[in-house]
Amino acid sequence: MADKKTITIAIMDAPYENARSTTALRLIDLAARRGYNINVFAYEGAVLQPFSGQTPHPNAVHGRNVEEENHFIPKDAIAALMREAERNGGKIDWVNCGLCVDERGAGAAIAGVRRGSPADLWQMAEASDNTLVIATR
Amino acid sequence: MKTLSIIESAYRATVEEQDDTIVWIHGAMKGAGAELAVLLRGNAVNYLVEAQNAGGLAFGDWEQTQPPRLASDLAALAAKGVEICYVAEDVAERGIERSELIAGVQPVAREAVAELVGRYERVWHW
């Protein structure tokens, strides 16, 4: 692809806290559909986004069992984004900040997530057409 | 590519982390060869106040021995070659005197921020 782009997105928010996380995934989705190479640097609470221990639950208030509820699970969304990127000739390189993982006990992550450091953010940004920081507020 | 980072979120989990994680990541990236400058704005300008002291946290028999030392962390970042500047009006509006700030940091007028941003190819807003 002649106009293949590489972008880097840095995120900081933990799952289920605010709409910034969903917005980040929406942006990644658009890039994945376009076949871009996408680097994600997950910092602080965002290392829990691909945490493999996430489990869907039923919702009695909604009156739905676990299958009917089909709850949004960030790790599954991220796995789907990785598949979407590959399907379109791109890839997602998801780096979890290692120290952030350690202090949260969040070492269990889905396949395709690797451990890294702030040096990875810098190197990914240097190799990208553009970088977007979506910081915690 | 030299990057300007605008740091605005302030005191987010600084007691837990024993630093500001955004200031910290810039120190780590600088160590990895990054070319960086930092503009503090909003409440984050208070990071430059030398006399702040977050020590003394204790729960039961547990005492925090390494509280965040934000002013010295900024000074250390400057010593590594990261240019540190701040929005002058944000300091004045909080009743902070320039004499209270760590040395080596530069004021930028609010109306000059756009021009400052224009000097960098990459700008990150934290």
HADDOCK unambig.tbl for C-alpha pairs under 7 A between the chains (distance, minus, plus):
assign (segid A and resid 118 and name CA) (segid B and resid 25 and name CA) 6.03 0.50 0.50
assign (segid A and resid 118 and name CA) (segid B and resid 28 and name CA) 6.02 0.50 0.50
assign (segid A and resid 118 and name CA) (segid B and resid 29 and name CA) 5.54 0.50 0.50
assign (segid A and resid 119 and name CA) (segid B and resid 28 and name CA) 6.91 0.50 0.50
assign (segid A and resid 119 and name CA) (segid B and resid 29 and name CA) 5.29 0.50 0.50
assign (segid A and resid 119 and name CA) (segid B and resid 32 and name CA) 5.40 0.50 0.50
assign (segid A and resid 122 and name CA) (segid B and resid 29 and name CA) 6.30 0.50 0.50
assign (segid A and resid 122 and name CA) (segid B and resid 34 and name CA) 6.54 0.50 0.50
assign (segid A and resid 126 and name CA) (segid B and resid 1 and name CA) 6.92 0.50 0.50
assign (segid A and resid 133 and name CA) (segid B and resid 124 and name CA) 5.89 0.50 0.50
assign (segid A and resid 133 and name CA) (segid B and resid 125 and name CA) 6.57 0.50 0.50
assign (segid A and resid 135 and name CA) (segid B and resid 126 and name CA) 5.10 0.50 0.50
assign (segid A and resid 137 and name CA) (segid B and resid 9 and name CA) 5.96 0.50 0.50
